[in-house]
């Protein structure tokens, strides 16, 4: 499983704290001091300071890295616009069954890639013919940057559980690496392999196994 690179963000947060300084009574940052820090620090550093007060520095750093969270009714509209952009940009891929885009509860989206088009059997190498599709996905998630991307790799039931688990992790990691190479912020991405444990079809047929060999991207709005 690939976790967010919080160490890099911690250094920025520490620098912001040092610039602002502690409270005069030596007790650390007061609420006023925190406000000053947030005003003078930018990006992930400011978010990390916010997070330290809410006992969730990682979440605060993520909010800072993407330039703030979505609030209220803006969340639904933001995610709906993103869904429409996916459907427009990926119209050919959706029509051919290469990709599906689904609206999930809680204003989340699911972009599903089938193993038949993304990877060769038993391989974690994204097929070159799928690069243009990956580029389209990366462009849209970069445009709608106030989201977290949960990339999950899956396999069919053929082979050992250990082999399938490692393969699913490598596939999720390959998609993560490609998107980061396309300029998607690493702080937004969590990649996880689930092996054969979350099938969406029967493994008794080749058609079903092909559906189960997939990578899913769940797109979650970043809210305050």
N, C-alpha and C positions, 0 to 999 in steps of 0.2 A: 504494500500500500504506500502511495506517495503522499506525504503530508505537506502542508504549506511550509515554505522556508521562513519560519518566524525569526531565526537568528539574525538574518539580514535586516529585518524590520526592527528588532530590538536595539540594534546599534543606532538607528536613526532616532528612535524614541528616547534613548539615553542622551543623545546629543541635544535634543530639544529641551529636556529637563535641565541639563547643565547650563544652557543658555539663559533660561528663565530664572533658575535658582530656587532656593527653598524659602519658606516663610521666615519672617524675621525672628520668630520665637524658637526657631530650630526644629519645629515639629514637622517640617516637610511642606509640600505644596498645600496651600489653602485653596478653597473654591475659587477665590479671586485669582490666585496664582495660576491655577489650572486654566482659567479663562484667558489669562495673559499668554500662557504657553500655547494654547490652541490658536490664539490670534497670531502669534509670531512663528509658529511651526507649520510646515506644510505637509501635505500628502500623508504618507503612512505614519510619520512621526506624530502628527496631531491625533490621528486615529488611535494610536497606541496609548497616548496619554488618556484619552477618553476611556479606553478599554480598561486601563489600570484602576480607574475609579469604580468600574462596574464589575470588577473581578473577572474580566474577559478581555485581556490584552490582545489576544489573537483576533477576536471579532472586531475590536476597535481599530486595530491596524488594518484589517481588510476594508472597513468602511472608509478609513482615511486614504487608503491606496486607490480606491475607485472614486474619490472625490465626494463622498457623502452618500447617505442611504436614501432609499425611496420612502415616501411618507403617504399615508392615507389612500385616497382614491387614485393618486398618481400611479400606484403599483399596478392596478389592473389595466389601465390604459397603456402603460409602458410595455407590459408583457404581451398585450394583444397586438400592439404595433409590431413587436418583434416577431410574433407568430405569423403575421401577414407577410412580413419581409422574408421569412423563411420559405413560406409557401410560394412566394413569387420567384425568389432566387433559385429554389430547388424544384421548380414545377416539373421539369423533365425527369429528375431523379425520383420524385414522388410518383409520377405517372408510371414509371417503369418498375416500381417496387424496390428500388435501391435504398430509398430513405423514407421514413415516415416521420411526421411531425404531429404530436398530440398535445392537446391542452389537458393538464392535470389539475387536481384540486389545489387550493391555496395559491393560485396564480402562477403555478409552475408549468414548464414546458418539457416535453420529452422528444429529443431527436434520436431516432433509432437507426443504426446502420446495420445492414445484414452482413453476415460473414461471407456470403457468396460474392459480394462485390468489394468488400473492404480488404479481406485477407485471403490468401491461399489456405487450403486445409492444413492444419497443424503448423501454421506460420504466424509470426507476429510482425511481419513486414507488410506495411500498407501497400496495396497494389498501386503502381504508378498511374493506372487509369482512373484511380479514385482521387488523385491529388487535386484536381480542379474542384471536385465536390468538397473536399476538406477546406480548400481555400475559401469557398463560398461560406461555409459554416463559420470559419474563423473571422471572416470579414463582418458577418452579422453580429456575432457575440462581442466583437470589438466595438462595433457601433453602439450596442446596448451594454455598456460596460458595468452597469450597476447590478450585476448578477454573479452568482457563484455557480461553477460548473462541476457537477458530480459525474465523473466519467466512470462507467462500470463495464468491465469486461466479462464475457460469458462464453461458455463452451457447451457442446452437446455432452452426452454421457459416455461417448466412446473413449476408451483409455482409462488410466488410473486416476483416482481423485487428485493425487498429488500433481501429476502431470497437467491435468486440466486446470488446477488452481494456478500453477505457475504460468501456464500459457495465457490464461485470462488476465493475469496481472501484467504480463508483458504487452498484451494487446492494448489494455487500457493505458499503459505507460507510453506506448507508441503513439496513440492518439494525443495524449497529453503533450508529448515532446513536439509533435507536428504543430499543434496549436500554439505552443509557446514560440516555436520557430517562426510562426506567422505573426507574432507580435502580441498574442494574448497574454495578459499579466499572469505570471505563475501563481501569485497570491490568490487568484480566483479559482484555481483548479485543485480538485482532490480526485485522484485516480485510485480505483479499487478493483481487485479481481474477485469474482464470486464463483469461479469454476463452473461446475455443472449444477449448482445448487438453486438456480432461479430460472428454470425452463419456462418458456412461454408457449411451447407446443410439445407434442408427444415425441419422445426420442425413439419410438418404435418404427418410424418411417424416415427416409432420407429427407423428405420435404420438411418434416418437423425438426430434424437435427440441423438442417440448414438455417431454419429460423432461430434456433437456440444459439448458434454460433454468431454472436453479435457483439457490438459495443453500443451502449446507450449513453447519451449525455442528458442528464436531468439539469435543467436550467432553473435556478432558484433566485428570486429577487432578493436583493440585499436591503433589508428594512431596518429601521431604527429600533 
